[in-house]
Amino acid sequence: MTNDSSDDNETATQATELTYEIGEGESPSEAVVRATAALTNTPVIDLDPLYSVMDPVHLDGLFSESSRRTDHKENSVTFSFNGCCISVAGDTVVVRRSE
């Protein structure tokens, strides 16, 4: 799908929040990077590495199936990444521009 409307492109660039559903087989750390890239309109390769602010292995571990079975409450975590506030809870990543 191609969108040639400059008004739509400008609106997407100015968005301040994005809610991203973590896909089947996608890790929370991958979802954070993809969602941040989408909101900031930045290629994934140009983002600062996630590990500079959050250990991807620990982030993924917080939301693993075994973690969900043993915890009474749903896990959630919030942190800053590439000029955005990232909140991960359940199967959702919410990215908000901090600027």
TIKOL-33502 format. One record per residue: x, y, z of N, C-alpha, C in turn; residue in one letter; residue number from 0. Coordinates in Angstrom, 2 decimals. Layout:
REM residues N
SITE    n.east   n.north      n.up   ca.east   ca.north     ca.up    c.east   c.north      c.up   aa     i
SITE         X         Y         Z         X          Y         Z         X         Y         Z    A   NUM
...
REM end
This chain:
REM residues 99
SITE    n.east   n.north      n.up   ca.east   ca.north     ca.up    c.east   c.north      c.up   aa     i
SITE      0.84     -1.16      0.00      0.00       0.00      0.00      0.89      1.23      0.00    M     0
SITE      0.64      2.14     -0.92      1.42       3.36     -1.04      0.55      4.54     -0.70    T     1
SITE      1.11      5.47      0.06      0.39       6.67      0.43      1.17      7.87     -0.07    N     2
SITE      0.62      8.59     -1.06      1.30       9.73     -1.64      0.87     11.05     -1.02    D     3
SITE     -0.03     11.04     -0.06     -0.53      12.27      0.53      0.47     12.83      1.53    S     4
SITE      0.92     14.05      1.31      1.88      14.66      2.23      1.23     14.96      3.57    S     5
SITE     -0.09     15.24      3.60     -0.77      15.49      4.86     -0.73     14.25      5.75    D     6
SITE     -0.96     13.07      5.17     -0.91      11.84      5.95      0.49     11.56      6.44    D     7
SITE      1.50     11.80      5.61      2.88      11.58      6.03      3.27     12.54      7.15    N     8
SITE      2.82     13.80      7.06      3.13      14.77      8.11      2.48     14.36      9.42    E     9
SITE      1.24     13.88      9.37      0.54      13.44     10.57      1.26     12.27     11.21    T    10
SITE      1.71     11.31     10.41      2.43      10.15     10.95      3.73     10.59     11.61    A    11
SITE      4.43     11.55     11.01      5.69      12.03     11.56      5.47     12.74     12.88    T    12
SITE      4.34     13.42     13.05      4.07      14.20     14.24      3.39     13.39     15.34    Q    13
SITE      3.07     12.15     15.11      2.40      11.33     16.12      3.24     11.32     17.39    A    14
SITE      2.57     11.37     18.52      3.28      11.40     19.80      3.19     10.09     20.56    T    15
SITE      2.34      9.18     20.11      2.19       7.90     20.80      1.83      6.80     19.81    E    16
SITE      2.33      5.61     20.10      2.05       4.44     19.27      1.83      3.25     20.19    L    17
SITE      0.75      2.52     19.97      0.51       1.27     20.69      0.78      0.13     19.71    T    18
SITE      1.64     -0.79     20.12      2.12      -1.87     19.25      1.82     -3.19     19.93    Y    19
SITE      1.10     -4.05     19.25      0.81      -5.39     19.76      1.97     -6.32     19.41    E    20
SITE      2.52     -7.00     20.40      3.61      -7.94     20.16      3.06     -9.15     19.42    I    21
SITE      3.66     -9.44     18.29      3.19     -10.53     17.44      3.59    -11.90     17.94    G    22
SITE      2.90    -12.90     17.45      3.22     -14.30     17.77      4.64    -14.58     17.33    E    23
SITE      5.46    -15.09     18.22      6.84     -15.41     17.90      7.78    -14.22     17.94    G    24
SITE      7.27    -13.05     18.25      8.10     -11.84     18.34      8.44    -11.60     19.82    E    25
SITE      9.68    -11.30     20.10     10.07     -11.04     21.48      9.72     -9.60     21.86    S    26
SITE      9.50     -9.34     23.15      9.25      -7.97     23.59     10.37     -7.01     23.19    P    27
SITE     11.62     -7.46     23.25     12.73      -6.58     22.88     12.67     -6.21     21.39    S    28
SITE     12.33     -7.17     20.55     12.16      -6.87     19.12     11.01     -5.90     18.90    E    29
SITE      9.92     -6.10     19.62      8.75      -5.24     19.49      9.07     -3.80     19.91    A    30
SITE      9.84     -3.65     20.98     10.23      -2.30     21.44     10.99     -1.58     20.34    V    31
SITE     11.95     -2.25     19.75     12.77      -1.63     18.71     11.91     -1.29     17.49    V    32
SITE     11.07     -2.20     17.06     10.22      -1.96     15.88      9.22     -0.82     16.14    R    33
SITE      8.61     -0.82     17.32      7.64       0.22     17.64      8.30      1.59     17.73    A    34
SITE      9.48      1.64     18.33     10.21       2.91     18.43     10.60      3.41     17.05    T    35
SITE     11.07      2.52     16.22     11.44       2.90     14.85     10.21      3.43     14.10    A    36
SITE      9.07      2.79     14.28      7.85       3.22     13.59      7.41      4.61     14.05    A    37
SITE      7.40      4.84     15.37      6.95       6.14     15.87      7.89      7.26     15.47    L    38
SITE      9.18      7.00     15.55     10.16       8.05     15.27     10.52      8.16     13.79    T    39
SITE      9.97      7.24     12.99     10.27       7.21     11.56     11.79      7.11     11.34    N    40
SITE     12.41      6.22     12.09     13.85       6.00     12.05     14.11      4.55     11.68    T    41
SITE     15.00      4.28     10.74     15.34       2.89     10.45     15.89      2.20     11.71    P    42
SITE     15.51      0.96     11.91     15.94       0.20     13.09     17.45      0.28     13.26    V    43
SITE     18.18      0.18     12.19     19.65       0.18     12.25     20.21      1.50     12.76    I    44
SITE     19.43      2.60     12.65     19.89       3.91     13.10     19.52      4.23     14.54    D    45
SITE     18.75      3.37     15.19     18.43       3.58     16.60     19.63      3.25     17.47    L    46
SITE     19.71      3.89     18.64     20.71       3.47     19.62     20.37      2.03     20.02    D    47
SITE     21.37      1.25     20.41     21.07      -0.14     20.78     20.23     -0.22     22.05    P    48
SITE     19.26     -1.11     22.04     18.41      -1.29     23.21     19.23     -1.64     24.44    L    49
SITE     20.27     -2.45     24.27     21.06      -2.88     25.43     21.76     -1.73     26.14    Y    50
SITE     21.79     -0.54     25.54     22.41       0.61     26.23     21.52      1.13     27.36    S    51
SITE     20.23      0.75     27.35     19.32       1.19     28.43     18.58      0.04     29.10    V    52
SITE     18.50     -1.11     28.43     17.74      -2.24     28.97     18.34     -3.53     28.42    M    53
SITE     18.57     -4.49     29.30     19.08      -5.78     28.86     17.95     -6.52     28.14    D    54
SITE     18.09     -6.74     26.83     17.02      -7.40     26.08     16.67     -8.79     26.61    P    55
SITE     17.65     -9.52     27.11     17.39     -10.87     27.64     16.50    -10.79     28.88    V    56
SITE     16.78     -9.83     29.75     15.95      -9.67     30.95     14.56     -9.16     30.59    H    57
SITE     14.49     -8.24     29.65     13.17      -7.75     29.20     12.34     -8.90     28.66    L    58
SITE     12.92     -9.71     27.80     12.20     -10.86     27.24     11.81    -11.85     28.33    D    59
SITE     12.70    -12.04     29.31     12.42     -12.97     30.41     11.25    -12.54     31.28    G    60
SITE     11.08    -11.22     31.44      9.96     -10.71     32.22      8.62    -11.11     31.63    L    61
SITE      8.59    -11.27     30.32      7.32     -11.53     29.64      7.25    -12.92     29.03    F    62
SITE      8.10    -13.83     29.50      8.08     -15.21     29.00      6.85    -15.94     29.53    S    63
SITE      6.49    -17.02     28.89      5.34     -17.82     29.31      5.51    -18.32     30.75    E    64
SITE      6.70    -18.76     31.12      6.91     -19.28     32.47      6.76    -18.17     33.50    S    65
SITE      7.18    -16.96     33.16      7.03     -15.83     34.07      5.56    -15.49     34.27    S    66
SITE      4.78    -15.56     33.22      3.35     -15.25     33.31      2.62    -16.28     34.17    R    67
SITE      3.05    -17.53     34.12      2.38     -18.59     34.88      2.68    -18.49     36.36    R    68
SITE      3.86    -18.00     36.74      4.24     -17.99     38.15      3.89    -16.69     38.86    T    69
SITE      3.69    -15.62     38.15      3.37     -14.34     38.77      1.86    -14.20     38.94    D    70
SITE      1.46    -13.58     40.04      0.04     -13.35     40.27     -0.46    -12.13     39.52    H    71
SITE      0.42    -11.17     39.29      0.05      -9.97     38.55      0.79     -9.96     37.22    K    72
SITE      0.24     -9.21     36.28      0.90      -9.04     34.98      2.12     -8.15     35.16    E    73
SITE      3.24     -8.54     34.57      4.45      -7.74     34.63      4.31     -6.51     33.76    N    74
SITE      5.01     -5.45     34.15      5.10      -4.25     33.31      6.43     -3.58     33.60    S    75
SITE      6.93     -2.85     32.61      8.18      -2.13     32.77      8.10     -0.86     31.91    V    76
SITE      8.70      0.22     32.42      8.75       1.49     31.70     10.17      2.01     31.74    T    77
SITE     10.66      2.51     30.59     12.01       3.02     30.51     12.11      3.98     29.32    F    78
SITE     13.20      4.74     29.27     13.45       5.66     28.16     14.34      5.00     27.12    S    79
SITE     14.05      5.28     25.84     14.82       4.69     24.75     14.67      5.57     23.53    F    80
SITE     15.77      6.08     23.02     15.80       6.89     21.80     14.82      8.06     21.83    N    81
SITE     14.81      8.79     22.93     13.95       9.96     23.04     12.49      9.64     23.26    G    82
SITE     12.20      8.41     23.65     10.81       8.00     23.88     10.67      7.34     25.24    C    83
SITE      9.48      7.39     25.77      9.12       6.65     26.98      8.46      5.36     26.51    C    84
SITE      9.02      4.23     26.90      8.54       2.92     26.48      7.86      2.23     27.66    I    85
SITE      6.66      1.73     27.45      5.96       0.94     28.47      5.61     -0.41     27.84    S    86
SITE      6.01     -1.47     28.51      5.71      -2.83     28.05      4.86     -3.49     29.12    V    87
SITE      3.73     -4.01     28.72      2.84      -4.72     29.64      2.10     -5.78     28.84    A    88
SITE      2.15     -6.99     29.32      1.46      -8.07     28.61      1.99     -8.22     27.20    G    89
SITE      1.10     -8.13     26.24      1.48      -8.27     24.84      1.47     -6.93     24.10    D    90
SITE      1.67     -5.85     24.85      1.58      -4.52     24.26      2.79     -3.66     24.62    T    91
SITE      3.26     -2.92     23.62      4.30      -1.92     23.81      3.68     -0.57     23.48    V    92
SITE      3.80      0.39     24.39      3.33       1.75     24.14      4.57      2.64     24.10    V    93
SITE      4.71      3.38     23.01      5.85       4.28     22.82      5.30      5.70     22.78    V    94
SITE      5.85      6.57     23.64      5.47       7.98     23.66      6.71      8.83     23.47    R    95
SITE      6.61      9.84     22.62      7.73      10.76     22.45      7.96     11.50     23.77    R    96
SITE      9.21     11.59     24.20      9.54      12.32     25.43      9.76     13.80     25.16    S    97
SITE     10.04     14.12     23.93     10.40      15.50     23.58      9.19     16.37     23.40    E    98
REM end
